[in-house]
Amino acid sequence: MLAPLRDPGPVENAAEKPSVHSGLPRIRDSAGATTSAAHNILLVEDDPETRSLVVDLFEDHHFAVHAISRRHEISRYFACNHPDLLILDLQLGQDSDLNLLRELRSRFDVPIIATGDRCDEISCVIALELGADDYIAKPFGLRELLARARAVLRRQNCGRTARTNGSQRGGFRFGGWTLERRARRLVRPDGSPLVLTKAEYVLLVAFLEAPQQTLSREQLLHATRIHEDVFDRSIDVRVWRLRRKLEIDPRAPEIIKTQRAIGYLFTPPVEAF
């Protein structure tokens, strides 16, 4: 069940709302005018009451929502559609749901808000590490869900803009090193190439796009968008592996410094070219 809203305002009868269809859906605003939906959302929710409330909420705020209750329908939907956001109800204690989240992240480049009945920190961390962009425990307020959805969509749009702008650059120079983006090649100060894994490459790019700024672990997870097993692929392990390739002494790092209880700082000045 969802937490009740204060002053929820009028809610239209769900039967009067037009169904979501292919193309850019059109919905009616409170004055009865027809307007184009800004974003398409896929909602996967077992509970019919929760599903109805969430659909009404987002459609009232000009989102187009396609709601399903069965997880096996997700692949069928993605075969013909690409939503801007997936809101996915999970049972985090079940391996099948954890595998589902991992599979969705590996197959589809879509932001995911996971919801679930568990409100402990471990559940949140597992959901985020396995691929969710955000996690919200039930019962939650509808306005909180709406705000979180908007925040995730803003980050996604900013990330796409940054990736587009970044792809137009040739690369970066820092402390004698050169990273060539098109070839995904890192060159040492002595001119010899250094091989990076995909995880190391995207982590380094995240640092190079925000040099001399403290980045939290959450920011780095969102920037890298590489979600693997939470137990042996944490962001700290990835940083350590990158340090082993960049630092003279990874135990006394000078390039990527730890900001205790905050995150990491990439210290050298960076030149984009």
Buried (B, 14 or more C-beta within 10 A) or exposed (E): EBEEBEEEEEEBEEEEBEEBEEEEBBBBEEEEEEEEBEBBBBBBBEBEEBBBBBBBBBBBBBBBBBBBEEBEEBEEBBEEEEBBBBBBBBBBEEEEBBEBBBBBBEEBEBBBBBBBEBEEEEBBEBBBBBBBBBBBBBEBBBBEBBEBBBEBBEBBEEBEEBEEEBEEEEBBBBEEBBBBBEEBBBBEEEEEEEEBEEBBBBBBBBBBBBBEEEBBBEBBBBBBBBBBEBEEBBBEEBBBBBBEBBBEEBEEBEBBEEEEEEBBBBBBEBEBE
